[in-house]
Amino acid sequence: MELHHEVVRGHPVDVLTQASEHALGLVVGSRGRGGFTGMVLGSVSQGVLHHARCPVITVPA
């Protein structure tokens, strides 16, 4: 399996969604740093789950 590293500018949900078109899977954190302590998912994780074109794995902080 090949691993690829890249720095990309843009909104995280947009960049990760675009990357998901050619990925076998995405791994994202389960919680953001926002002020909503009861939230299970951060806004980026939730956005990626709704728009990704591959399986998404969320991991706790």
TORKENU-145941 format. One record per atom (N, C-alpha, C): residue in one letter; y, z, x. Coordinates in steps of 0.02 Angstrom, whole numbers, padded with zeros to 5 digits, always signed. Atoms other than C-alpha are relative to their C-alpha. Layout:
<rs>
aYZX
...
</rs>
This chain:
<rs>
m-00058+00000+00043
m+00000+00000+00000
m+00062+00000+00045
e-00062+00005-00038
e+00173-00044+00064
e+00053+00044-00030
l-00055-00043+00021
l+00318+00078+00056
l+00065-00031+00023
h-00063+00033-00015
h+00495+00011+00049
h+00058+00049-00012
h-00059-00043+00006
h+00657+00110+00080
h+00062-00043-00004
e-00060+00040+00009
e+00825+00046+00023
e+00056+00044-00030
v-00058-00035+00029
v+01000+00116-00013
v+00035-00050-00044
v-00030+00046+00049
v+01075+00039-00170
v+00057+00037-00036
r-00057-00030+00037
r+01244+00072-00252
r-00005-00020-00073
g+00000+00013+00071
g+01261+00085-00440
g-00021+00061-00039
h+00022-00056+00043
h+01220+00197-00587
h-00075+00009+00010
p+00071-00012-00014
p+01051+00279-00553
p-00048-00029-00051
v+00045+00026+00051
v+00974+00230-00720
v-00005-00076+00006
d+00000+00073-00006
d+01025+00048-00698
d-00039-00023+00062
v+00033+00019-00064
v+00966+00039-00516
v-00075+00012-00004
l+00072-00015+00005
l+00799+00124-00551
l-00035-00044-00051
t+00029+00045+00050
t+00768+00020-00707
t-00011-00069+00030
q+00007+00066-00032
q+00798-00139-00608
q-00057+00002+00051
a+00054-00006-00049
a+00683-00078-00469
a-00069+00005-00033
s+00064-00009+00035
s+00548-00038-00597
s-00033-00066-00019
e+00028+00065+00019
e+00526-00223-00636
e-00053-00024+00051
h+00046+00022-00052
h+00431-00244-00471
h-00040+00058+00029
a+00033-00060-00026
a+00359-00069-00449
a-00065+00015-00036
l+00061-00025+00033
l+00188+00004-00484
l+00014+00064-00038
g-00019-00061+00033
g+00273+00166-00535
g+00062+00029+00031
l-00059-00035-00024
l+00429+00273-00517
l-00012+00075-00005
v+00004-00073+00001
v+00438+00458-00474
v+00072+00026-00002
v-00067-00028+00008
v+00592+00553-00534
v-00006+00075-00011
g-00002-00071+00013
g+00642+00736-00544
g+00006+00013-00075
s+00001-00014+00073
s+00626+00822-00713
s+00065+00031-00025
r-00062-00034+00022
r+00794+00913-00716
r+00059-00020+00042
g-00062+00016-00034
g+00971+00868-00674
g+00037+00063+00020
r-00041-00056-00021
r+01112+00978-00611
r+00055+00015-00051
g-00050-00009+00051
g+01210+00976-00773
g+00002+00072-00026
g-00009-00067+00025
g+01266+01128-00871
g-00045+00020-00057
f+00044-00015+00057
f+01131+01120-01006
f-00065+00030+00026
t+00057-00034-00031
t+01007+01250-00944
t-00065-00009-00039
g+00060+00007+00040
g+00884+01221-01087
g-00031-00069+00001
m+00024+00069-00002
m+00863+01036-01053
m-00062-00005+00043
v+00062+00010-00038
v+00689+00986-00996
v+00009-00058+00049
l-00012+00059-00042
l+00744+00816-00926
l+00074-00008+00013
g-00069+00018-00014
g+00904+00767-00839
g+00015-00068-00031
s-00020+00063+00032
s+01003+00617-00901
s-00029-00061+00035
v+00029+00057-00036
v+00938+00502-00764
v-00074-00006-00016
s+00071+00002+00016
s+00756+00549-00794
s-00012-00027-00070
q+00009+00022+00070
q+00775+00524-00981
q+00018-00074-00007
g-00018+00071+00003
g+00864+00357-00958
g-00053-00045+00030
v+00052+00040-00033
v+00731+00293-00839
v-00062-00002-00044
l+00059-00001+00044
l+00592+00347-00958
l+00007-00050-00058
h-00011+00045+00056
h+00671+00243-01096
h+00004-00074+00020
h-00014+00069-00018
h+00707+00085-00995
h-00045-00028+00055
a+00041+00024-00056
a+00581+00073-00851
a-00053-00050-00023
r+00050+00052+00013
r+00461-00074-00844
r-00067+00016+00033
c+00062-00023-00031
c+00323+00028-00758
c-00010+00073-00019
p+00011-00071+00014
p+00245+00200-00775
p+00050+00044+00039
v-00047-00047-00031
v+00364+00345-00737
v-00033+00069+00003
i+00028-00067-00011
i+00307+00511-00664
i+00059+00047+00011
t-00053-00049-00010
t+00423+00661-00682
t-00031+00061+00033
v+00024-00059-00036
v+00404+00809-00565
v+00054+00054-00006
p-00048-00055+00005
p+00485+00981-00578
p+00042+00006+00064
a-00046-00009-00057
a+00629+01028-00464
a-00033+00038+00057
</rs>
